[in-house]
Amino acid sequence: MDNDRAFMLSHTFLLKSVKPFGEGLWQPGASGAPWRSDAAEPTADDCVCSIAIFTEEPGTIDLDGTSVSLSKGSAIQLRSGGRFSVQSGSGSATGRLAGWLVEFFVFRFGDSRPIAGGFPLLPYHQEIAVHPFAALCSVVDRITRTADGYDDPTALRKQAALLELLALLMENQQRSHMLDNAAAAVKRAISYVRDHYTEPLTVEQLASIAGVGRWQFSELFRRLTGKRPLDYINTIRLNRAKELLLLTDDPLREIAQSVGFRDEYYFNRKFSRMFGCAPKSFARSGKTAASRQPLLPAAKQARVRSSLTGEPSRLVVCGGILGDVLSLGVKPLGAELAVMGRQVVYRDKLAGILDVGIGGDADTIAALQPDLVLLEKEGVAASHFQSAAAPVVSFRRTEDVTVRLRAIAALLGAEREADEWIARHEDAASSMWNRLRSRIGTGETATVLVQIGVQLFVMGNRGLAATLYHPRGFSSSEGAAKLAEGSERFREITAEQLPGYDGDRLFLLFSGDERSKREARQLTETSAWQSLHAFRSGNIHMTEAKWNYDDSLTRGQLLPVLPHILSSRI
């Protein structure tokens, strides 16, 4: 802070220009004229300080090939001499006014030439959100205001407005830095919750661990997780209870106490409110035949674990849970790859895994002499694999991915890897949605549709939809919500039924080849599509159906791609 004050006392500032954003590529200081002929001296480009301010709408700025999304009411300092282009919030460079480019020089007292390297008290290429927004609008209005004749008083007022703008940005940057430090402390408290959720926890205790005041702690906690602290704690406890209800036959009281609830009746009430049914009803309806029995005798489980240490392991996987197994760091000997192997996003991880055929050919699997067969099939009996002479454990497709991942991890001795993946994924998802906050309206709804040939399907709360429906992201449309309530993974619909699944956004998935992509685009040109609210709003997003697989590996790779899917509209 002392260095900042010393800099401000030893330098002065001169406004060069103020330009509105429009269509086309800007290059600050494009003249390229040097301040003097000596090549060692900085050029004009190097000496121009440039700040982009978004006052009218959010937008995207391309900085030498790197895309940065900025919210309305924010600013960013551009690197001297660099090239950049601006897109308006509508998603195209239409020339709409999104904001302003302010250019100025910095001089050291006593020097006649400006210094190079930009304004050192603000970071390069980092969004600065300005609060209150009215203060930013006021200073921008004064610095951009035109007057008849550019007399000395007008020039002086503009210079004063430039100084006020720099002070406003510095204040907000310093406040943001303080919030970043507080957010890091709150993240440590969130990690503490994950490790100690079975213990009594209070908001005061967690705020003390973070070293942040209670009010600020609760607000930052909500921003980072989408939930209030006690709601977040209860969600972790209830999700873990759901896993235990599926995987054990422990009494309800013991399950409640093991996840941190001291009152069985309170646990029952919270569980029913969150999942829509009582814990006992969930256990009765949710368990498969395999999960009602001990998964493996202890001795056999120990032998299986010890055999699954090589690459590839003596494990065979049938169905979409292959991505779960791979995310735990275990590579099976065989898997069902005939169709899935051509579609999944993790094809680079399939080398060395033998294809056991569609549905899992029993003889092929038996020849591999597996120690364990993991099955994700509905309507296929474990007896189908009897010739393999290996334990067969099956999982329902409708099981929650974290429940399934932990159950698989328990068999493979990879509980730590499962816990780490779940924690890492939750952090990455929250971080992604926080970055997208300016691009999604409060309460926006979404529906995921999949086109396969001439057939059209709507998804429930599975695949891509499971990532989209997030406390900081989208809510499910009314039609999609009804599917999820009825535990339907998907439903085939006709074009006439589309209005029943309309939402603020529609995500249309296609098979991935050019023909399927053309067919999907042709579908959106029909009158049924063009009558939809999402179509009229320009909120139809198209992407490949490979992102609709319901395993942990696909979900993890989806997060960095999702912002690009949201930026692509038809």
C-alpha positions as CSV (number, residue, x, y, z in Angstrom):
1,M,0.0,0.0,0.0
2,D,2.9,2.4,0.8
3,N,4.3,1.7,-2.7
4,D,1.0,2.5,-4.3
5,R,0.9,5.8,-2.4
6,A,4.4,6.6,-3.5
7,F,3.6,5.9,-7.1
8,M,0.5,8.1,-7.1
9,L,2.5,11.0,-5.5
10,S,5.3,10.8,-8.1
11,H,3.3,10.4,-11.3
12,T,0.6,12.3,-13.2
13,F,-1.9,11.2,-15.8
14,L,-3.1,12.5,-19.2
15,L,-6.3,11.4,-20.9
16,K,-5.7,10.4,-24.5
17,S,-9.1,9.3,-25.8
18,V,-12.4,7.7,-25.0
19,K,-13.9,5.4,-27.7
20,P,-17.2,3.5,-27.7
21,F,-17.0,-0.2,-28.4
22,G,-18.3,-1.1,-31.9
23,E,-17.8,-3.8,-34.5
24,G,-14.3,-4.7,-35.6
25,L,-10.9,-5.2,-34.1
26,W,-9.3,-2.5,-31.9
27,Q,-5.6,-2.1,-31.6
28,P,-4.6,0.4,-28.9
29,G,-2.1,2.9,-30.1
30,A,-2.3,1.6,-33.7
31,S,-0.1,4.3,-35.1
32,G,3.0,2.6,-34.0
33,A,4.9,5.9,-34.1
34,P,7.9,5.9,-31.7
35,W,8.3,8.7,-29.2
36,R,11.9,9.1,-30.5
37,S,13.9,7.5,-33.3
38,D,16.1,5.5,-30.9
39,A,14.8,1.9,-31.2
40,A,15.6,1.1,-27.6
41,E,13.0,3.7,-26.5
42,P,9.4,2.6,-25.9
43,T,7.0,3.1,-28.8
44,A,3.7,4.9,-28.6
45,D,1.9,1.5,-28.4
46,D,3.9,0.5,-25.3
47,C,3.1,3.8,-23.6
48,V,-0.7,3.8,-24.0
49,C,-2.7,2.6,-21.0
50,S,-6.0,1.1,-22.0
51,I,-9.0,0.2,-19.8
52,A,-12.2,-1.4,-21.3
53,I,-15.4,-0.7,-19.3
54,F,-18.6,-2.6,-19.8
55,T,-21.5,-0.3,-18.8
56,E,-24.4,-1.2,-21.1
57,E,-24.4,-5.0,-21.1
58,P,-22.1,-8.0,-20.5
59,G,-19.7,-9.0,-23.2
60,T,-16.7,-11.1,-24.2
61,I,-13.3,-9.7,-25.0
62,D,-10.7,-11.7,-27.0
63,L,-7.2,-10.9,-25.9
64,D,-4.7,-12.2,-28.4
65,G,-6.6,-15.5,-28.7
66,T,-7.7,-15.8,-25.0
67,S,-11.4,-15.2,-24.4
68,V,-12.5,-13.5,-21.2
69,S,-16.2,-13.0,-20.3
70,L,-17.1,-9.8,-18.4
71,S,-20.2,-8.8,-16.6
72,K,-22.1,-5.5,-16.9
73,G,-20.5,-3.0,-14.5
74,S,-16.9,-4.3,-14.8
75,A,-13.6,-3.1,-16.3
76,I,-10.4,-4.7,-17.4
77,Q,-6.9,-3.3,-18.1
78,L,-5.5,-4.3,-21.5
79,R,-1.9,-5.1,-22.0
80,S,0.0,-2.3,-23.9
81,G,0.4,-2.9,-27.6
82,G,-1.8,-6.0,-27.6
83,R,-4.7,-6.7,-30.0
84,F,-8.2,-7.4,-28.8
85,S,-11.8,-7.6,-30.1
86,V,-15.1,-7.2,-28.3
87,Q,-18.3,-9.1,-28.6
88,S,-21.6,-7.8,-27.2
89,G,-23.7,-9.8,-24.7
90,S,-25.9,-10.9,-27.6
91,G,-23.0,-13.2,-28.7
92,S,-22.0,-11.4,-31.9
93,A,-19.9,-8.3,-32.8
94,T,-22.9,-6.4,-34.0
95,G,-21.7,-2.9,-33.3
96,R,-24.0,-2.5,-30.3
97,L,-22.7,-0.2,-27.6
98,A,-21.4,-2.5,-24.8
99,G,-19.1,0.0,-23.2
100,W,-16.0,2.2,-23.6
101,L,-12.3,2.1,-24.2
102,V,-10.4,4.7,-22.1
103,E,-6.9,5.4,-23.1
104,F,-4.4,7.6,-21.2
105,F,-0.7,8.2,-20.5
106,V,1.3,8.0,-17.3
107,F,4.1,10.5,-16.7
108,R,6.7,10.6,-14.0
109,F,7.0,14.2,-12.6
110,G,9.7,16.1,-14.5
111,D,9.7,13.8,-17.5
112,S,8.3,14.8,-20.9
113,R,7.7,11.3,-22.2
114,P,5.2,8.8,-20.7
115,I,6.3,5.6,-19.1
116,A,5.7,2.2,-20.8
117,G,4.0,-0.9,-19.4
118,G,0.5,0.3,-18.5
119,F,-0.9,1.4,-15.2
120,P,1.0,-0.7,-12.6
121,L,-1.5,-0.4,-9.8
122,L,-4.2,-2.5,-11.7
123,P,-3.7,-6.0,-13.0
124,Y,-3.7,-6.9,-16.7
125,H,-6.5,-9.0,-18.2
126,Q,-8.3,-9.5,-15.0
127,E,-12.0,-8.5,-14.5
128,I,-12.6,-5.8,-11.9
129,A,-16.3,-5.8,-10.8
130,V,-17.3,-2.3,-9.7
131,H,-19.7,-1.7,-6.9
132,P,-21.8,0.3,-6.7
133,F,-22.7,0.3,-10.3
134,A,-24.1,3.8,-10.1
135,A,-20.7,5.2,-9.2
136,L,-19.2,3.6,-12.3
137,C,-21.9,5.0,-14.5
138,S,-21.5,8.5,-13.0
139,V,-17.7,8.7,-13.6
140,V,-18.0,7.1,-17.1
141,D,-20.7,9.7,-17.9
142,R,-18.4,12.5,-17.0
143,I,-15.4,11.2,-18.8
144,T,-17.4,10.5,-22.0
145,R,-19.5,13.6,-22.0
146,T,-19.0,15.9,-25.0
147,A,-19.2,19.6,-25.0
148,D,-19.2,22.4,-27.6
149,G,-15.6,23.3,-27.8
150,Y,-12.9,21.5,-25.8
151,D,-12.0,24.4,-23.5
152,D,-9.6,24.3,-20.5
153,P,-12.4,23.7,-17.8
154,T,-13.8,20.8,-19.8
155,A,-10.4,19.2,-20.2
156,L,-9.7,19.6,-16.5
157,R,-13.0,18.0,-15.6
158,K,-12.2,15.0,-17.9
159,Q,-8.8,14.7,-16.2
160,A,-10.5,14.7,-12.8
161,A,-12.9,12.1,-14.0
162,L,-10.0,9.9,-15.2
163,L,-8.4,10.1,-11.7
164,E,-11.7,9.3,-10.1
165,L,-12.1,6.3,-12.4
166,L,-8.7,5.0,-11.5
167,A,-9.4,5.5,-7.8
168,L,-12.7,3.6,-8.1
169,L,-11.1,0.7,-9.9
170,M,-8.3,0.5,-7.4
171,E,-10.7,0.5,-4.5
172,N,-12.7,-2.3,-6.0
173,Q,-9.6,-4.3,-6.9
174,Q,-8.4,-4.0,-3.3
175,R,-11.8,-5.0,-2.0
176,S,-11.8,-8.0,-4.4
177,H,-8.4,-9.1,-3.2
178,M,-9.6,-9.0,0.4
179,L,-12.7,-11.0,-0.6
180,D,-10.4,-13.5,-2.5
181,N,-8.4,-14.1,0.7
182,A,-11.6,-14.5,2.7
183,A,-13.0,-16.9,0.1
184,A,-9.9,-19.0,0.3
185,A,-10.4,-19.2,4.1
186,V,-14.1,-20.2,3.6
187,K,-13.0,-22.9,1.2
188,R,-10.8,-24.4,4.0
189,A,-13.9,-24.4,6.2
190,I,-15.8,-26.2,3.4
191,S,-13.1,-28.8,3.3
192,Y,-13.4,-29.1,7.0
193,V,-17.1,-29.8,6.7
194,R,-16.5,-32.6,4.2
195,D,-14.0,-34.3,6.6
196,H,-16.0,-33.7,9.8
197,Y,-19.7,-33.8,8.7
198,T,-20.4,-36.6,11.2
199,E,-19.5,-34.3,14.1
200,P,-21.6,-31.5,15.6
201,L,-21.0,-28.4,13.6
202,T,-22.2,-24.8,13.9
203,V,-21.9,-21.7,11.7
204,E,-20.0,-19.9,14.5
205,Q,-17.5,-22.8,14.7
206,L,-16.9,-22.8,10.9
207,A,-16.7,-19.0,10.8
208,S,-14.1,-19.2,13.6
209,I,-12.1,-21.8,11.6
210,A,-12.1,-19.5,8.6
211,G,-11.3,-16.4,10.6
212,V,-14.1,-14.5,9.0
213,G,-17.1,-12.7,10.6
214,R,-20.3,-14.7,10.7
215,W,-22.2,-12.5,8.3
216,Q,-19.4,-12.4,5.7
217,F,-18.8,-16.1,6.2
218,S,-22.4,-17.1,5.5
219,E,-22.6,-14.8,2.4
220,L,-19.3,-16.2,0.9
221,F,-20.3,-19.7,1.8
222,R,-23.5,-19.3,-0.1
223,R,-21.7,-17.8,-3.1
224,L,-19.2,-20.7,-3.2
225,T,-21.6,-23.5,-2.7
226,G,-25.1,-22.2,-3.6
227,K,-26.3,-23.1,-0.2
228,R,-26.4,-21.7,3.3
229,P,-23.8,-23.4,5.7
230,L,-26.4,-25.6,7.6
231,D,-28.1,-26.6,4.4
232,Y,-24.8,-27.6,2.9
233,I,-23.9,-29.7,6.0
234,N,-27.3,-31.4,5.9
235,T,-27.0,-32.1,2.1
236,I,-23.7,-33.9,2.7
237,R,-25.1,-35.9,5.5
238,L,-28.3,-36.8,3.7
239,N,-26.5,-37.9,0.5
240,R,-24.2,-40.1,2.6
241,A,-27.3,-41.5,4.4
242,K,-28.8,-42.3,1.0
243,E,-25.7,-44.3,0.1
244,L,-25.8,-46.2,3.4
245,L,-29.5,-47.0,2.9
246,L,-28.7,-48.5,-0.5
247,L,-25.6,-50.4,0.5
248,T,-26.3,-51.6,4.0
249,D,-29.1,-53.1,6.1
250,D,-28.2,-51.0,9.2
251,P,-31.0,-49.7,11.4
252,L,-32.3,-46.3,10.6
253,R,-31.2,-44.9,13.9
254,E,-27.6,-46.1,13.4
255,I,-27.5,-44.6,9.9
256,A,-28.8,-41.2,11.1
257,Q,-26.2,-41.1,13.9
258,S,-23.3,-42.2,11.7
259,V,-23.8,-39.3,9.3
260,G,-24.2,-36.7,12.1
261,F,-27.9,-36.5,13.0
262,R,-28.5,-37.0,16.7
263,D,-32.3,-37.1,16.3
264,E,-33.8,-39.9,14.2
265,Y,-37.1,-38.0,13.7
266,Y,-35.3,-34.8,12.5
267,F,-33.3,-37.0,10.1
268,N,-36.5,-38.6,8.8
269,R,-38.1,-35.2,8.3
270,K,-35.1,-33.7,6.5
271,F,-34.6,-36.8,4.3
272,S,-38.3,-36.8,3.3
273,R,-38.2,-33.1,2.4
274,M,-35.0,-33.5,0.3
275,F,-35.8,-36.7,-1.6
276,G,-39.6,-36.8,-1.6
277,C,-39.9,-40.0,0.4
278,A,-39.2,-41.4,3.8
279,P,-35.8,-43.2,4.3
280,K,-37.3,-46.6,4.8
281,S,-39.4,-46.2,1.6
282,F,-36.3,-45.1,-0.3
283,A,-34.3,-48.1,1.0
284,R,-37.1,-50.6,0.0
285,S,-37.6,-49.1,-3.5
286,G,-34.0,-48.3,-4.3
287,K,-32.1,-51.4,-3.5
288,T,-31.3,-53.9,-6.2
289,A,-31.1,-57.6,-5.6
290,A,-27.4,-57.4,-5.5
291,S,-27.3,-54.5,-3.1
292,R,-29.6,-56.3,-0.6
293,Q,-26.9,-59.0,-0.1
294,P,-23.3,-58.5,1.1
295,L,-21.5,-57.3,-2.0
296,L,-18.7,-59.8,-1.5
297,P,-17.6,-62.0,1.5
298,A,-14.7,-60.2,3.3
299,A,-12.1,-62.8,2.2
300,K,-13.2,-62.7,-1.4
301,Q,-13.3,-58.9,-1.4
302,A,-9.7,-58.8,0.0
303,R,-8.6,-61.2,-2.8
304,V,-10.4,-59.1,-5.4
305,R,-8.8,-55.9,-4.1
306,S,-5.3,-57.4,-4.2
307,S,-5.9,-58.6,-7.8
308,L,-6.9,-55.2,-9.1
309,T,-3.5,-53.5,-8.7
310,G,-2.1,-54.2,-12.2
311,E,-2.8,-52.6,-15.5
312,P,-5.1,-54.0,-16.9
313,S,-6.8,-55.4,-13.8
314,R,-8.7,-58.7,-13.8
315,L,-11.9,-56.8,-13.9
316,V,-14.7,-56.7,-16.5
317,V,-17.1,-53.8,-16.9
318,C,-20.4,-53.8,-18.8
319,G,-22.3,-50.7,-19.4
320,G,-21.8,-47.0,-18.8
321,I,-20.0,-47.3,-15.4
322,L,-16.7,-47.8,-17.3
323,G,-16.1,-44.0,-16.8
324,D,-16.6,-44.4,-13.1
325,V,-14.0,-47.2,-12.9
326,L,-11.5,-45.3,-14.9
327,S,-11.9,-42.2,-12.8
328,L,-10.9,-44.2,-9.8
329,G,-7.6,-45.1,-11.5
330,V,-8.5,-48.7,-12.2
331,K,-8.2,-50.0,-15.8
332,P,-10.3,-53.1,-16.5
333,L,-9.2,-56.1,-18.6
334,G,-12.4,-56.0,-20.6
335,A,-15.4,-53.7,-21.2
336,E,-18.3,-53.3,-23.5
337,L,-16.8,-51.0,-26.2
338,A,-18.6,-52.0,-29.5
339,V,-20.8,-48.8,-29.5
340,M,-19.7,-46.8,-26.4
341,G,-16.1,-47.0,-27.3
342,R,-16.7,-44.9,-30.4
343,Q,-18.7,-42.2,-28.6
344,V,-17.3,-41.5,-25.2
345,V,-15.1,-38.4,-24.6
346,Y,-12.4,-40.5,-22.9
347,R,-11.5,-42.7,-25.9
348,D,-7.8,-42.0,-25.2
349,K,-8.1,-44.1,-22.0
350,L,-9.4,-47.2,-23.7
351,A,-6.2,-48.6,-25.1
352,G,-5.4,-52.1,-23.8
353,I,-9.0,-52.8,-22.8
354,L,-10.6,-55.8,-24.7
355,D,-14.1,-55.3,-26.2
356,V,-16.4,-58.0,-24.7
357,G,-19.2,-57.2,-27.2
358,I,-22.6,-55.7,-27.0
359,G,-24.3,-56.8,-23.8
360,G,-21.2,-58.6,-22.7
361,D,-20.6,-61.9,-24.4
362,A,-20.4,-64.6,-21.6
363,D,-17.8,-66.8,-23.3
364,T,-15.5,-63.8,-24.1
365,I,-15.7,-62.7,-20.5
366,A,-15.1,-66.2,-19.2
367,A,-12.0,-66.5,-21.3
368,L,-10.6,-63.5,-19.5
369,Q,-10.9,-65.3,-16.2
370,P,-12.0,-62.1,-14.3
371,D,-12.0,-61.8,-10.5
372,L,-15.0,-59.5,-10.7
373,V,-17.7,-58.4,-13.2
374,L,-19.3,-55.0,-12.7
375,L,-22.6,-54.7,-14.5
376,E,-24.9,-51.7,-15.4
377,K,-27.8,-53.3,-17.2
378,E,-31.5,-53.2,-16.7
379,G,-33.2,-56.5,-17.4
380,V,-30.0,-58.5,-17.7
381,A,-29.6,-61.2,-15.0
382,A,-26.3,-61.8,-13.3
383,S,-26.8,-65.5,-14.2
384,H,-26.0,-64.5,-17.8
385,F,-22.3,-64.3,-16.7
386,Q,-22.3,-67.5,-14.7
387,S,-19.7,-69.1,-16.9
388,A,-17.3,-66.4,-15.9
389,A,-17.1,-68.1,-12.4
390,A,-16.6,-64.6,-10.9
391,P,-18.7,-62.5,-8.6
392,V,-21.1,-60.2,-10.5
393,V,-22.2,-56.9,-8.9
394,S,-24.9,-54.8,-10.7
395,F,-25.8,-51.2,-10.5
396,R,-29.0,-49.5,-11.5
397,R,-28.7,-46.8,-14.2
398,T,-30.9,-44.5,-12.1
399,E,-28.5,-44.5,-9.1
400,D,-26.9,-41.2,-8.2
401,V,-23.4,-41.0,-9.7
402,T,-21.8,-40.3,-6.4
403,V,-23.6,-43.2,-4.7
404,R,-22.5,-45.5,-7.5
405,L,-18.9,-44.2,-7.5
406,R,-18.5,-44.8,-3.8
407,A,-20.1,-48.3,-4.1
408,I,-17.7,-49.2,-6.8
409,A,-14.8,-47.7,-4.9
410,A,-15.7,-49.9,-1.8
411,L,-15.3,-53.0,-4.0
412,L,-12.0,-51.8,-5.6
413,G,-10.4,-50.4,-2.4
414,A,-10.5,-46.9,-3.9
415,E,-12.5,-45.1,-1.3
416,R,-9.9,-42.3,-1.0
417,E,-9.9,-41.8,-4.8
418,A,-13.7,-41.6,-4.8
419,D,-13.8,-39.0,-2.0
420,E,-11.1,-36.9,-3.7
421,W,-12.9,-37.0,-7.1
422,I,-16.3,-36.0,-5.5
423,A,-14.7,-33.1,-3.6
424,R,-12.7,-32.0,-6.6
425,H,-15.7,-32.1,-8.9
426,E,-17.9,-30.1,-6.5
427,D,-15.3,-27.4,-6.2
428,A,-14.8,-27.3,-10.0
429,A,-18.6,-27.1,-10.6
430,S,-19.1,-24.3,-8.1
431,S,-16.1,-22.4,-9.6
432,M,-17.5,-22.8,-13.1
433,W,-21.0,-21.6,-12.2
434,N,-19.5,-18.7,-10.4
435,R,-17.7,-17.6,-13.5
436,L,-20.9,-17.9,-15.5
437,R,-23.1,-16.0,-13.1
438,S,-23.3,-12.9,-15.4
439,R,-24.5,-15.1,-18.3
440,I,-27.4,-16.8,-16.6
441,G,-30.5,-15.2,-15.3
442,T,-31.9,-15.9,-11.9
443,G,-34.2,-18.9,-12.1
444,E,-33.5,-19.7,-15.8
445,T,-34.9,-23.1,-16.8
446,A,-33.4,-25.6,-19.3
447,T,-34.3,-28.8,-21.1
448,V,-32.0,-31.3,-22.7
449,L,-33.1,-32.9,-25.9
450,V,-31.4,-35.7,-27.9
451,Q,-31.9,-36.4,-31.6
452,I,-31.1,-39.9,-32.8
453,G,-32.0,-40.2,-36.5
454,V,-35.6,-39.2,-36.8
455,Q,-36.3,-39.8,-33.1
456,L,-36.3,-37.1,-30.5
457,F,-35.9,-37.7,-26.8
458,V,-36.1,-35.4,-23.7
459,M,-33.9,-36.1,-20.8
460,G,-34.8,-36.2,-17.1
461,N,-32.1,-35.5,-14.5
462,R,-29.4,-37.6,-16.1
463,G,-26.5,-37.1,-18.4
464,L,-25.8,-33.5,-19.4
465,A,-28.9,-32.4,-17.5
466,A,-27.4,-33.6,-14.2
467,T,-24.7,-31.0,-14.6
468,L,-26.9,-28.2,-15.9
469,Y,-29.3,-28.5,-13.0
470,H,-27.2,-26.9,-10.3
471,P,-28.0,-24.4,-7.5
472,R,-25.9,-21.8,-9.3
473,G,-26.9,-22.9,-12.8
474,F,-30.2,-23.8,-14.3
475,S,-33.5,-25.2,-13.0
476,S,-35.2,-28.0,-14.9
477,S,-38.1,-27.0,-17.1
478,E,-41.6,-28.1,-15.9
479,G,-41.7,-31.0,-18.3
480,A,-38.2,-32.2,-17.5
481,A,-38.9,-31.9,-13.8
482,K,-41.9,-34.3,-14.2
483,L,-39.7,-36.9,-15.8
484,A,-37.2,-36.7,-12.9
485,E,-40.0,-36.9,-10.4
486,G,-41.1,-40.2,-12.0
487,S,-37.5,-41.5,-12.2
488,E,-37.6,-41.5,-16.0
489,R,-34.1,-41.2,-17.5
490,F,-35.6,-40.0,-20.8
491,R,-38.7,-40.1,-22.9
492,E,-39.3,-40.1,-26.6
493,I,-41.5,-37.2,-27.8
494,T,-42.9,-35.9,-31.0
495,A,-42.5,-32.3,-32.4
496,E,-46.1,-31.6,-31.4
497,Q,-45.1,-32.3,-27.7
498,L,-42.2,-29.9,-27.7
499,P,-44.1,-27.0,-26.1
500,G,-44.6,-29.1,-23.0
501,Y,-40.8,-29.2,-22.5
502,D,-40.0,-25.6,-23.5
503,G,-37.7,-23.6,-21.2
504,D,-35.6,-20.5,-21.2
505,R,-32.8,-22.6,-22.8
506,L,-32.9,-25.8,-24.9
507,F,-29.8,-28.0,-25.3
508,L,-30.1,-30.1,-28.5
509,L,-27.6,-33.0,-28.6
510,F,-26.7,-34.8,-31.9
511,S,-24.7,-37.9,-32.6
512,G,-21.5,-36.1,-33.6
513,D,-21.1,-36.7,-37.4
514,E,-21.8,-33.9,-39.9
515,R,-25.0,-35.6,-41.2
516,S,-26.5,-35.7,-37.7
517,K,-25.5,-32.1,-37.2
518,R,-27.3,-31.1,-40.4
519,E,-30.4,-33.1,-39.4
520,A,-30.4,-31.4,-36.0
521,R,-30.2,-27.9,-37.6
522,Q,-33.0,-28.8,-40.0
523,L,-35.1,-29.9,-37.1
524,T,-34.8,-26.4,-35.5
525,E,-36.0,-24.8,-38.8
526,T,-39.5,-26.4,-38.4
527,S,-42.5,-24.4,-37.3
528,A,-42.7,-26.5,-34.1
529,W,-39.3,-25.4,-33.0
530,Q,-39.7,-21.8,-34.1
531,S,-42.8,-21.3,-31.9
532,L,-40.8,-22.2,-28.8
533,H,-39.8,-19.4,-26.2
534,A,-36.2,-20.6,-26.2
535,F,-36.0,-20.4,-30.0
536,R,-37.5,-16.9,-30.1
537,S,-35.0,-15.8,-27.4
538,G,-32.1,-17.1,-29.3
539,N,-31.3,-19.7,-26.6
540,I,-30.9,-23.0,-28.5
541,H,-27.5,-24.6,-27.8
542,M,-26.3,-27.5,-29.9
543,T,-23.5,-29.9,-28.9
544,E,-22.5,-33.6,-29.3
545,A,-24.4,-36.4,-27.5
546,K,-21.1,-37.7,-26.2
547,W,-21.6,-35.2,-23.3
548,N,-24.7,-37.1,-22.3
549,Y,-23.0,-40.1,-20.8
550,D,-23.8,-40.4,-17.1
551,D,-20.5,-41.3,-15.6
552,S,-18.0,-39.4,-13.4
553,L,-15.2,-39.2,-16.0
554,T,-17.6,-37.6,-18.6
555,R,-19.0,-35.2,-16.0
556,G,-15.5,-34.1,-15.0
557,Q,-14.4,-33.4,-18.6
558,L,-17.7,-31.6,-19.3
559,L,-17.1,-28.7,-16.9
560,P,-14.3,-26.8,-18.9
561,V,-16.3,-27.3,-22.1
562,L,-19.7,-26.2,-20.8
563,P,-19.0,-22.4,-21.0
564,H,-18.2,-22.9,-24.7
565,I,-21.4,-24.8,-25.3
566,L,-23.3,-21.9,-23.6
567,S,-21.5,-19.4,-25.9
568,S,-22.6,-21.3,-29.0
569,R,-26.2,-20.5,-30.2
570,I,-28.2,-21.2,-33.3
